[in-house]
Amino acid sequence: MQTAALPTASYPTGATRVILVLTAITCALLELIDATVVNVSLREISGSIGATTTEIAWVVTAYGISNVIIIPLTGMLSNFFGRKNYFTASVVIFTFSSLMCGLSTDLWMLVFWRFIQGLGGGGLLSNAQTIILGAFPREKIGMANAIFGMGIIMGPTFGPTIGGLITDSMSWHWIFFVNVPIGIVAAFLSYYFVTDDPAAVKPRKIDYLGILYLIIGVGSVQYVLEEGNSKDWFESSSIILFTITSIIGFTLLIVRSLSIDYAAVNLRLFKHYNLVLGAILNFLLGLILFGSVFIFPLFVQISLGWTATKTGMFMIPGALFAAFSMPVVGRMLGKGANPKNIIWLGGGLTFIFLMMLSFSSPTSSAANFYPAFILRGIGMACMMSPIISLSVAGLAAKDIGQAVGLSNAIRQLGGAVGIAIINLFLTQKNAQVRGSMITYVNDYSNQAVERLNTLKQGYLARGYSMDEAQYLANRAMEGMLFKQQALVSYNQGFFMVALVVLILFPVVYLVRKAKKETAVVSDAH
C-alpha cells in the first residue's frame, strides 16, 4: 500500500537536484515571461512588419490560445510519451519557434510561430511543476511548491520589463532570440537529468476526440476573452459564434471525459473535494495575480505619466520580495503550519495592497507605492504555495500530472478572465466618470473658465495667436480631464479587484486539510 512504498522512494540529491530544479524553473520562467514579453514591443513590431494595431494583437492572442489548449493536456501527453521525452521535446519546440519568431518578416508568419511557441511553452509549465515536486521528499513538498510559485509570480512581472529593455537597447527580434541559447542549454540538461515519473500510467491510446473538443472549447473561450473588449463583446457576431462554439466544445469534452477510461483530460478527478476548491482558488489567484499586474502599468503610465521602462523597473523589487518570501512560506508549511491560515494572511495583505492603490492621487509617486507592493509580494507568496499544495492534496500519485495540468490551466484561464473583466470595467467606468466630469466643464463654472483662461494666457505669452491659444488651451483641458477620469476609473478598478480577494476567505474555510498519511505526492517518485 502507500505507506509500504514510502521507504523505497528515491530522490535526486546534491548537484543533480540543483541542476534539475534550475532547469525546470528556468523553463517555467521562459514560458511565463514570453506570455507578456511582447506586450510593450507591439508598436515596434507592427511598424517593422507593416501590421495594423488590430492585427498585431494576434501576436499575443495566438500564444494565449495555444498555451491554454496544451496545458490541460500535458498530464496525458507526459504519461503517453514519457515525462523526459515530452519535456525535452517541449523545450526544443519552444526554442526553435522562438528563433523563427525572431526571423519572421510578416505578420502571419509571426502569428503562426507564436502559436507553435505557445504549444511548446505550455508543455513546460505543468511538467516543470511535477519535476520540481519529484525532486523533494514529502516533508519538503511545501518548499518545492514555493520554488515553482516563484516562477509563476516573477514571470508575468519580468516579462514586460525585459521586453522593454531589449526593444529599447537592441530590436524587437531579440526578445525572441534571447530564448535560443537558454533553450539549447535547457534541452541538453533536460535530456540528461529529467527522468520519467515511475508512478505514471500510460494511457492505452490517445484520445483524439477529447483533444479536438478541448481545442474547440478552450480555444474559443480564449478567443472571446482576448478579443471581446476590442469587438464590443456580444455586439459582435464573431464573439457570439465563438461563445456558442465554446459551450458546445466543453459539453462534448465533459461527456467524452466521463465515458472513457483514457480521456485526454481526466475530469473525473473533480470528484475530489479539495481539487474542486483548489480549482476555484487557482482561478481567483490567476485573476488577482494577472489582473493587478495588468492594471497597474496602465494606471501609472496614463494617469501619472510614467514611462514603460520606469514602470517595468518599479515592478522588479516587489517581485523579488515575493521570491524571497516564498522559501519562508515553504519552510513554514514544512514545519506543519496550517496552510489555510497562511492563505488567509496572504489574502489579507493583498487586500490591503489593493485598497492602498485605490486611494491614489495625481501627486502619488513611486515612494507611495513601494510599501503597497511589499505587501503584495508577501501576500502573493503566502497564497501561491499553499494553494498549489492544497489543490492536489491527497490525490493518488498517478493522478498528480493530470491534476497539476488542470490547476495550471484554470489559473491561466482565471488570468484571462480577470484581464477581460477589468478591461470591460475600465471601458464602462471611463465613460461613466467622463460623463459625470464633463458636466462641470462649461461656461457657467468659474473654476473651469478660470483654468481655461489661465492656459490660454500662457499660450498667448509664448507667441501663439488667439485662435491657436484657444485651441491648445482646449486640448490641455481635455488632457487634464482624461487623466482625472482615468485616475478615478483605475482607483475603482483596484477596489473591484480587492473585493474579489474577499471571495478567497470563505472558499479557503471550506478546504479540508489532508491527513498526513495521504499527503500530496508522497509516493509519486
N, C-alpha and C positions, 0 to 999 in steps of 0.2 A: 504494500500500500504506500501512500505518500511518505509517511514517516520512515518507513524502512528504506526508501530510496535516498533519503537525505544524506546519509554518510558517504554515499558513492558520488555525490555531486562534486564536480571539479570546476575550478575557476582559474582563469589566467592570473598570473601574479607578476610583480616587478615590472620590468621594461615592456613585456608583452602586453600587460593590461594597459599601461600608459599609452603605448602606440595604438592599441585597439580603440581605446576611448577617444584619443585625439583624432583618429581617422574618422570615427563615427560623428563626433561633434562638429568637426570641420565640414563634413559632407552635409550635415543638417543645416549648418550656418550658410553654406553656399546656396542651398535650396531656398532658405527663408530670405536671405539677402537679395537674391535675384528676383524674388516676388515684388520687391519695391525699388530695386536699384535703378530701374529705367524711368521712374516717375518724374524725377527732376530733369531728365535729359530729353523728354519727349519733344520739346520745342526744337532743340538742335537736330534730333533725328529726323523730324518732319521736314525741316529745311534742307537737310542733306539728301533725302531720298524723294523729295517732292510730294509729300503726302499732306492732306488737309488735317486740321486739328481733330476732326471727327474720325477720319480714317486711322490716324496714328494711335488712337485709343485701343485699337485691336492688338497692338503690341503687348499691352497689359492684359487685355481680355483673353487672348489666346493662351497665355501662360496660366492664367487663373482657371480657365475651363479644363485644360488638360491635367493640371495639378489636382484639382478636386475630383476628377474622374478616377485617376490612378491610385490615389491614396487609400481609398477603401479596399482596393484590390491587392494591395501589397502583401497582406497576410496570405491570401490564396496563392499568389504568384511565387512568393518566397517558399511556401511549402512544396509547390509543384516543381520548381526548378532548383531548389536548394537555396538557403539564405546567402551563402558565399557567392554562388553564380549570379543570382539575381541582383545582389547589392553591387557587385563588381560591374555587371552589365549596365546598371543604372548610372554608375559613375562615368563609364565610358560614353554612354548616350548623352548624358548631361554635358560632358566635356567637349565632345565632338560638335554637338548642336550649339554650344557657346561659341566655338570657333566659327561656325557657319553663320551665326547671328552677326558676329563682328564683320564678316566678309560680305554680308548682304548688301545689294546695291539697289533694291527696290522694296516697296512696302510689303508685298505679298510673299516675297522670299523671306523677309524678316519675320513676318507673322507665322509662316509655316515652321521655321526653325525655332521660334519661341514656343510654339505648340509642342514640338518634339522635346525641347528643353524642359518643359513642364512635365512631360511624361517621365523623363529621366529623373528630374528633381523630386517628383512625388514618390518615386521608389526609394529615395534616400531617407526621407524624413522618418517614416514609421520604422523602417529597418534599422536606422541609427538608434532609435529608442530601444528596440529589442536587443541590439548588440550591446548597448551600454548596460541594460538590465542583466544580460547574461554574463557580464564581466564581474559582477559583485555577488557575494553570498546574501542570503535572506536578510540578515541583520543590518546590511548596508544598502538595502534597496532604496531607502529614503535619500541617501547620498547619490545613488545612481540617477534617480528621477530629478534630483536637484541639478545635476550636471546637464541632463537633457533640457531641463527648464531654462538654463542659462541661454542656450541656443535659441529657444522659442522667443524669449524676451529681447535678446540682443539683435537677432536677425532683422526684424521689421524696423528697429530703431536705427541700425547702422546702414541699412540699405540706401536710403535717400542721401545720407551724408557721404558715403563712399561714391555714389553715383555723381553727386555734385562736384566733389573734389576732382574725380578723374576727368569728368567732362570739361571742367574749367581749366585744368592743367594740361590735358592731352586732347582727346577727342572721344565722342560717344562710343566709338568702336572698342575702346579699351575697357569699358565696363563689362564687356563680354570676353575679350582676350585675356583679362586678368585671371579668369577661371581656368584657363587651359593648363598652365604649369601646375597649379594647385590640384587640378583634376587628375593629371598624369601621375603625380606622386600618390594621390589618394587611391587611384585604381591599382597601382603597384602594391601599396600597403594592404588594401582590401583583399587582393588575391592571395597574399602570403599570410595574413593574420586573421581575417574573418573566417569563422567556422560555421558549419551548418548547425541548426538547432536540433539537438537529439530528440527533443520532445515533439517535433513537428510530425504531423501525419499527412503524407502526400495524398491529395485527392485522386480518385481513380481516373478522372478525366477533367478537362477544363470545361467550365460552364459557360459556353459561348453565348447562349441566350441571355443568361444573367448579366454578362458583361455588356451586351447590347442594350438591355433595359436600363442598366446603370448609366451608360453613356447618354441615353435619351433623357433619363430623369435628371441626373446631376448636371449634365452639360446644359440642358435647357434652363434649369433654375439658376445656374451660374450666369448664363447669358442675361436672364431677366434682371438679376441683381446688378450686373456690371453695366448694362445699357439702359436700365429702366429710367433713371433720372434724366439722361440726355434725350430720351424719346418721349418724355412726359407720361411715363408709366402706361396706364391702361387706356390712354387716348391713342396709343399706337397699336395697330393691328398685329405687328410682329411680336410685341410683348404679350398680347392676349394669346396669340398662337403658341408661343413657347411656354407660356404658363400652363395651358391645356396639355401641351405635349409632356411637360414635366410631371403633371399629375398622372397621366396615362403611364409614363415610364416607371414612376415609383410604384404605382399599383401593380403593374406586371412584375416588377422586381420583387415586391413583397410576396406575391403569390408564388413566384418561381422559387424564391429562397426557402419558403416554408414547405415546398412539395418535393424537394430532392435532398439527397444527403451529401452532395458535393457542390453546394452553392458557392458562387463566386464571392458573395457577401453573406456571411452566416448571420442572418437576422435573428436566428433562434437564441443567440447569445443574450438578447434583450429580455429573456426570461429571468436573468439575474437582476435582482433588485438594485444592487449598487451600480451596475453598468448603466441602467436607465437613468438613475440620478446623476451618475458621472457624466452621461451624455448631456444632460441639462446644464450641469456645472461647466463642462467644457464649452458648450455653446455660449453661455454667458461670459466665460473667460475670454473667448475669442472676440466677442462683441466689445468687451471692456478694453482689452489689450489693443486691438486694431483700431477701435473707434477713437480712443484717446490719442493714439499716435497719429491718426488721420486728421483730427480736428485741430490739434494744437498748432502745427505748422501753418495751416490756413489762417488761423486766428492772428498769430504774431506777424505774419507777412502782410496781411491785408489791413488789419486794424492798427498795428504798431510799426509797420514799415521795416521789419527785419528782412535781411537778405536770406536767400536759400542756404548759403554757406553758414551764416550766423545761426540760423535755425538748427541746421544739422549738428553743428558743433555744440550747441547748447544741450541737445538731447543725449550726448555721449555720457556725461557724468552720471545722469540718472540711471542709464542702462548699466553702467559699471557698478553703481551702488546696488542694483538688483543682482548683478552677477556675484558680488562679494557676499550678499546676504543669502544666496542660495545654499552654499555649503553649511552655513549656520543652521538653516532650516532643516537641511538633510541630517545634520548631527542630532538635532532635537528630535526628529522623527525616529532616528536610530536608537535613541535612549528611551523611547516609549512615550513621548509626548502625544497627547490626543490630537490627531490631525484636524478634527473639527474645530477645536479651539484656535489652532494656527490659522485656518481658513477664515474664521470669524475676525481674527486680529487683522489679517490681510485685507479683508473686505472693509473693515472699519477705517484703516489707514488710506485705502484707495478712495473711499467715500469722502474723507476729509480733504484729500488731494483735489478731487473734482470740485468740491464746494469752495475751496480756496480760489481755484481758477474761475469759478462762476461769478466772483466779485471783482474781476479785473477792471481796470480803468484805463483811459488814454495815457495816463502817466506811468503805468506799470512798466517795469524794466526786468531784465534778467535776474537781478538781485531779488526781486519779489517772487520769482517763480522757483528759484533753487530749493527753498525749503519744501515746497509742494512736491517737486519731483524727487526729492529724497524720500518723502513718504510714499510716493508711487513706487519707487524702486523696492523698498522694503515690503510694501503691500503686495505687489505682484509676486515677489519671491515667496511670501507666505502663502499665497493662493496656489501658485503653479504646481509645486512639487506634491503637496497633499492631494490636490485634485487628480493629478496624474496617477498617484498611488491608489487612491480610493476607487478610481474608475475601473481598475482591473483586479481589485482585491478579492481573493477567494476563488478566482477562476482556475480551471484546470490548466496545466502547463500547455497542452496542445491548442488551447483557445487564445492564448496570450497574443499571438501575432495578429489574428483577426480583430481582437478587441482593441489593440493598440491602433490598428489602421482605422477602425471606426471612430475611435476617440479623436484622432488627429484630423480626420475628415470633418467631423462635427465641429471641432474648434475652428478649422479653416472656414467652414460654412458660416459659423457664428460671426467671424470677422467680416465676411462678405455681406451678411445681413446687416450687421452693425453699421458698416460704411454706407450701405444703401439707405437705411433708415435715417442716419444723420444727414446725408445729402438731401433727402426729401424734407426733413425737418428744417434744415437751414434755408432751403429754397422757399418754403412756405413762410417761415419766420421772417426772412428778409423782406418779403413782400408785405407782410403784416406790419412789421416795425416801420418800414418806409412809409406806408400809408398813414400811420399814426404821426410820424415825424413831419411829413411834408405839409401837413395842415398848419404847422406853426411857422412855416417859411412863406410869408405873404406880406403885402404892403401895409397890413394893419398890425404887424408885430414889430414893436420898437426895436427889440433885440436883433431881429433878422435884418431890418432896414439899416441899423447902425453897423452891423458886421459887414453887410454888403457895401455900404458906403466907405467903410474903412479899407476894405480890399480894393475898391475902385480907385480911391485916392492914392493908394500905394502904387498901383499900376500907372496912374497918371504921372506920379512923381518920377517914374522910371522912363518916361518919354513916350508912352503909348497914347494913341488917340482916344477920344471919348468912347467911340464905339468899341475899339479894341479893349479898353479898360473895362467896359461894362461886360463884354463877352468873357474876358478872363476872370472877372470877379464872380460871374455866374458859374463858371466852370469850377472855380475854387470852392464856392459854396456847395456845389454838387459833390465834390470830392470829400468835403468835411461831413456832409450828410451821409455819404456812402460808408465812410469809416465809422461813424457813430452807429448807423444801423447794423453794420457788421459786428461791432463790439457787443451790442445788446444781443444780437442773434447768437453769437458764439458763447456768450456767457450763459444764455438759456440752454444752449446745446450741452455745455458742460454739466449744467444742472440736471438735464434729462438723463445723461449717462450715469450721473450719481444716483438717480432714482433706480436705474437698472441694477446697480450694485446691491441695493437693498433686497432684491429678489434672492440673492445668494443665501441670506441668513436663514429663512425658513427651509430652503432646499437642503442646506447643509445639516440642519437639525434632523431631517428625515433619514440621513445616511446612517447605515448600520456599520459600526466598526467591526472588521473581520476578526474572527478569533485567531489566536496566534498559530494554531496548528494548520490553519488554511490560508496562511498569509500569502500574499501575492508572489507568484513565480518562484516559490520555494524549491520546486524540483524541475525547473524549466531548462536546466543547463546540462 
